[in-house]
Amino acid sequence: MAVRFEVLLARLLLLLHLVRGKRGVEIVGGLFCKREWVRAFQGLLAAVKAGAVVLGKTWRQLAHAEGLNMGYSGIHPIQTLARSRQARVLFESASEAWSTVVRKILNRGYVVNTDDVLFLWESVRQKVGLALQKGCLKKAGRYTSMSLARSFAQVAGAVFHRRVAEYDARLRAAMATGQSRGRLESVGDEVGNRVFALFHLPTHASFVDMMGQLQERVRGLGCSVVHVRAPDTITWQTVLVHLCEVRQCVQKFGVRQLQELMVWLADATEEQLGGIRAYHGEIMESGCAGGSRCHAVYITEKAAAVVGYVLKKTNTPDTSADKPAMRALLLDMATHRLSPKIATLAIPEWLSMQSAAAGVLEACHRMCGARGDGAASFDDLRTKAAALGHVVPRQTTRAELGALVAAGAVERPRKLTLEELRKLVRAAGGDPQPGKTSNWKGHECRAFLLRRRSAAELHASLPPELKRQKLSKEGAVQALAADPSLPLCSAPWVSE
């Protein structure tokens, strides 16, 4: 019996997330895209091993080589699926669950909400196998299942071009149970998850404020080979990773030494910064920092060596610094890019996942098309969608076209008159001539109203071809204000 499109896509995406390692994801994604994978997992296991030999990589180099992840990613989940019937049953059940969210995401305009992220999390928590150890099936725990869910949310935004819900209080409460395995710790008068407590981020509002400061501070400078210019590459997912990585640096070196290193880096020459960037380039190429070290610890050690600062490991790290000092450390580690995973573009395994997921999406379309799923051809669906009033960009997929046709005719918003627009502008305090007739034109009114929206809402309203240009907030405002056919985040619009 033919597998439904969304189930097939969910299976492949889940398997890519279980593999996780840069090289492993590249190999497995390549096999899917070339359709060189037989249905049995034994065939996939043999193909992955052969692919590793071709690249001159060991099986260990296919894994996500950080901490305990080494033994629960890479080839291990595939071996587990090949050898354990229980693991295969769990995998099929988790894939079926994930397919319900995939089906929603295939609909253009869908917003991935908090309920979706939490559902993805619970669908794999203790419900999917990662490795067989001494005959015992090891399943995804709190941290791994949390990581899988938030990574999939990132895929929904970058690959499917869907808006992902903002980090809210419910997500924070859930993530607090997964970060650092949910351990609680007290810092001064504050008690909470050890990561949030360490950096004095006890509330949802404090985390959001820190995320905004990080987005403002990181602008492509420092020790990373990746130049970050667009704030949307710094997401709530990467900020959570940043907290975890800086915590590991604090535990290894202590706050005082890290603060002193920040001073040395502030006076570093461009040649020294170039040397540190070379080390980060090696990580981006290999996908790991050697052994099971996190990237921030590795880059911090190399940066200290380059600038001549003697950085000593400590068994009793000082974590009692006050709130301003700990928050300043978070910002400085990001500014100097000693914690490169603050940005999605500086995470090698994420770049591989993004590329592989996009390839898998197209491969699923080809597979389902080859089976004859669906009566309408691609061109027929495009014609029907356009006739119903939908905007159909060139890169629209077959599944998205089907969803547009199923949605029916587009309900156009009422076009406000120019005078109605000017009244809205005056009500919002934007009239340059109070009490008199405004001479603002339609696009000027639209631009004023759009500037009152958040950058995230503006970028979510852009069509895919403009999203890829990584426009600034003002650029998004001008693009939306200039084209009356584009949706304006529920803001009024008018044809001039």
N, C-alpha and C positions, 0 to 999 in steps of 0.2 A: 504493500500500500504506500502511495506517495506521501512524503512528509510535508506538512504544511510549511509554507515559506518562513513564517515567523519562528516556528519551532527549529527548523534547520539553522536559521540565523542565530537563534539563542544558543543552540548547542555549540556552534563554532566560536561565538564570542565568549561563552563561559569557559571553553577549553583554552582559548588564548589567555584569559585572565588567570586560569590555574597555572599555566606555564610561566607567565610573568617575566621571566628573564629576557633581556634584550635579544641575545642570539637565539634563544629558544623560540621566542615569538616570531622572529624573522623566518626561521626554518619552517615552523608549523604553518604560519600564514602563507608562505610561499607554496607549500604543498597543497593547501586548500585552493589557492588561486589557480594553480596548474591542474587541479582535479586529479592529483596523483595519490589521493588517499582512498584506500578501500574502506568498506563500511566497518570491518573488524578493527578493533584497536590494536591487535597484534600487527596488522599491516602498517598502521600509522607508526607504531613503535619502531619497526624495522626501517621505515622510510626516514624517520627522524634521526636514528643512529647513522644511517648512510649519509644524510645531509650534514651531520656533524663531522664525519670523516672527510667529506669533500671540502669543508671549510677549515679543516685542520684544528677543530675544537674538541675538547674533551666533554664528556657528558656533564661534568660539574660546571662547565662554562655556559651551559644552556640555562642555568637556574638564576633566580634573583638572589645574588650573592651578598646578602646583608643579614647578619644575625642568624636566627634559626630558620630563615626563609630558604637557606641553601638546601636543606633536606626535605622541603615541602613544595618545591616548585621545579621548573625545568622538566626533566624527563621523568621525574618521580610520579606525578599525577598520571601520566600516560602509561607508565609501567603498572601502576595500580589499577587503572581501568582495563588493561590487557589481562591482568591476572586474577582480579577479584570480581565475582558476579555481584556481590553486594555493592561494590563501588559503582558498577555500571547501572544498577537499579537506582541508586541514589543520584547519579549523574543525570539519568533520563528524567527523574522526578524534578530535579532542580532546573533542568533545561525547560521543562514544560511550564514551570512556575515563571521563569524569566521571560518566556515567550509572551506572557500576558502583558508585560511592560513593553516588550519589543513591538507588539501589535499596536500599542498606543503611540509609540514613538514614530512609527511609520506614517502616521497622519500628520500632514504638514500643519505647523502652527501649534502642535501640542507642547505643553509646558511640563517638563519633568518635575513633579512636586515632591514634597517631603514624604508623603505616603509611599510613593514609588521607590524612593531610596531605601526606606525602612523595610519595605516588602522584599526588595532585592536582597537586603542584608539577612532577614530572617529566613529567606528561601534557601540559603546556603549554610547558615550557622548550624554546625553539627549535623549537616545534611548532605555534605559532599566530601568524598575521600581525597586526601592529598598524598598519602604514602602508606606503604605497608612496612611495618617494623616488627620483626619477630612474629610474623603472622597476625599482627593486630592492625586493624585499619585506623589510621590517624585521620581525623576529620577536621574541617575548618573550624577554628575557635573564634573567640570574640574579635580579636584583632584582624585575623585573616579575612573573615567574612565582612568586617567593616571596610577593609581595604578593597575587597572585590566590589562592594556596592558603590563606594565613592568613585572608584576608577570607572565603573560602567556609566555613572552619571557624567563623568568627564567625557567619555566616548560619545554619549548622547549629544553633548554640546558641540564637540569638535568634528565628529564624523557625520552625524545626522542633522547637524545645524539646528538643533532644538534648544530652546531656552531652558535652563535648569533653574529650579527654584532657589531663591536666595537662602543663605544660611540663617535658619531661624532657631528659636529657643528649643523646639522639639528635636531638631537635628543636633544641637549642641548637647542636650541631655543624653541623646543616644550615643554620640561620639565619645562622651566622657566615660562611657562604660567600656569602650574599646581601646582608646588610647592608653598605652602603658598597662594593658590588660585590666583597665578599670581600677587600678590601685589608688587608694586614697592617701592623702598626705596633708599635714598641716604646715603652713608657712606663716608665722606670726599669728594673727587672729583669723586667718582664712583657712578653711578646710575644704578639700575637694580633690578631684582627680590630680595626680601628682604633677602632670605636665601643666595644667592650667594653674594650679596652686603655685608652682615654682616661679612662674612668670607673672603672678598676681593678676590673673584674668578670671576672676570668680564668676562673672556674669556673661550672659550673651552679649550685652551692650559693650562690655569691655573688649571682647574678642572682635566684634565688628569694627570698633574704633581702631584696634591694632591693625586689622586687615587694611583699613583705609590708609593708615600711616605707612604701611609697608608698600602699598601700591604707589604712594606718592614718592617714597624714597628711592625705589629701585628703578633706574632708568638706564640700564645698559653700561654702567661703569663698573670698575673693580676688577676682580680676578677671574671672571667667567669668560669663556669663548663665545657665549651667547649674549647678544645685546638685546635687552628687553626694553621695548618702547611702548608696547600696548599693555595697559593695566589689566586687561582681561586674561593675560597669561598668568596672573597671580590670583588664584581662586581660593575659596575656603578650603578646598582639598589640599592645595599646596601649602597653605598657611599651617594646617595641622601637621603636615610633614615637617615643615620648618621648625615648629615647636619641638617636635620629637628629636630632630637632628641637633638642634642647639642644646637641648637637654643632655644628650649624650656627650657633647663637647664639655659642658659644665661638669658632668660627672667625672670626666677623664682628666680635665686640666684645672678645674676650679674657676670661679668668676674673676678673681684678681688677675690671674695670668692672661685670661682672654681680654680683659679690659686693657692691660698693658700692650698686648699685641695689636689692638685696634689703633693705639697711638702710633706704634711703629708703622703700621700699614698706611696711616694717613700721610706719612712722609716718604712713602716708597716711591722710587723712580719708575718711569714708564718701562724701563728695561726689566726691573724686578717684577712689576705687574705682568709683563709679558711672559716671564718665566713661570709665574703661578698659573697663568692662563694655559700654558702648555700642558701642565699637569691635569687641568680640567679637561683639556682636549683629549688626553689619553683616556679619561673616564668616559667621555662621550663616545669614543671609538670602541672601547672594550666593553662598556656597560657595567663595570664593577671597579671598586677601589682597591682590590687585592684582599685576599682573605675574606673576612665577613664584616669589614669595617664599613660604617656609613660614610657617605660622600663628604659630609661636613667635617668629620674627624680627619679624614685623609687630606682634604684641602687645607684645613687649619694647620696640620703638621707640616705640610709642604710650604705653606706661606711663611710660617715661622722660620723655617730653614733658609728660605730665599732672602728674607730681610735680615737674617742674622740674630733673631731673637731665640734664646734658649728656652724652649717650652718643655716643661717637665711634667710627667704623668704623676698624679697624686692618688693615694688610696683613701684620703679623707678630704674630698672636695668641699670647698666653702660654698654653700648654697643659701646662705642667710643674708644675702644682699637685699637692700630695701627695694621697694617697688620701682622708683625711678631708674635705679641702676639696672635691674633685670629687664625692664622694658627697653631701656637704651641699648642693652646688649642684643636684644632681639633685632632692633633696627640696624645696629652697626654690623652685625653678622650678615644681614641681608644686603646692606649698602656695599660692603666689601666683597660680597658674593662668596663668603666662606661657607655659606650654606646654599649651594647652587640650586637645590630642589625647591627653592622658593618660587621658581617660575617653571611652568610646564615645559617650555622650550629647552630647559637645561636638564631635563630628566631623560636619560637615554632610553630607558625601558618604556617610558610613555611615548616617545617619538616612534619607537618600533610598534607599539600597540596601536597608535593612531593610524599609521600606514597600513598595518596588517588588517585592522578592522575595516578600513575603507576598501581594501582589496577583497576581503571576505564578503562584504555587502554586494559588490559587483559579481563575485563568483556565485553567490546564491541566486542572483537574478538570472545568470546564465544557466545554472543548473535547473531552476524551475521552468525557465523558458524552453530548455531542451526537452523537458518532460511533457511540454504542452499544457502546463498549468494555466488556466484562464483562456477564455475564448478570444478575447480582443487582443490585437497586436499592439505594439508600442505606439505606432503612428496613429492607430485608431483611438487609443486612450488619450493621446496628446490632443487630437482634434476634438474629442468629446469634452475634455477638460476646458479647453479654450472656449468652446461654444457655450459652456456653462458660466463663463465669465471669470474663470480662474487665471491668474498670472502664472505662466508655465516657463520658468527659466530653462536654459539649455541642459543643465546638469540634473534635471529632475529625473528620478529613478522610476522604473515601471511600477513598483509598489506604491510610490507616492502618487503617481498618476491615477492608479486604481482607487486610492483613498479619496482623491479630489473628485473623481467621477461619482463615487458612492456618496459623497457629501452633498451633491446636488448643486443647484445654482447658487451663486454668490449673492448675499444680501448686501447691497451697497449702502454705506452710511449716508444719511441725508447731507446734502451739500449746503453748508451755511452760507448765507450771503455775506458780502464784505462788511456790511454794517454790523451784522451779528458778531462777526469776528472782532471788529473794533470795540464792541461793547464788552466782550470777554477780556480784551486787552486792558481796557479802562478799569474793569472790575479787579483785575490782577495788579493794578498800580503801574501799568506800563504806558499810559498815555502821555506823550511828550507835551501835550497842550491841554491840561485839565480844563474842563468846562467848555472846550471848543471842539470843533469837528476835526478829528484826526486825519492826517493825510497819509497814514501808513497804507501800504499796498498789502495784498493778500499774503504774499510770501513773507513779508516782514512780520505780520501778525502771527503767522504760523511759526516762524522762527522764534519769536518771543515766547510763545506758549510752549514750544518744544524744549527750550532751555530750562524750563521749570521741571522737566522730567529728569530722572536719574540717567547716568550714562549707560547702565545695564539695560534699562528699559528701551532706550534709544537704539542700542546695538541689536537688541532682540527683534526690533521692528524692521531692521534693514534686510533687504533680499540677500541671498547667499553670495552673489557676486560682489556686493559691497562689503559684506562681513569679512570676506577674505582680504580686503584692503587694509584692515586694522585701523579704521578711521578714529581720529580723536573725537571727543564729545562734540566739539564745534563742527567738525567735519560731518558727523552724523546728522547734526541739526540742519546744516546747509543742504545735505543730500535729501533729507526728508522734506524740508520746506520747499525745495525747488521742484519736486515731482508730486503733483496733487493726486496721482494714482496710488501712491504708497500709503500703507496704514501708518497712522501717527500716534500709536500708543493711546488710543481713545481720545486724542486731542482733536478738536474740530478742524475741518479742512474745507477748502473752497476752490473752485475752478475760476481762474481769472480770465 
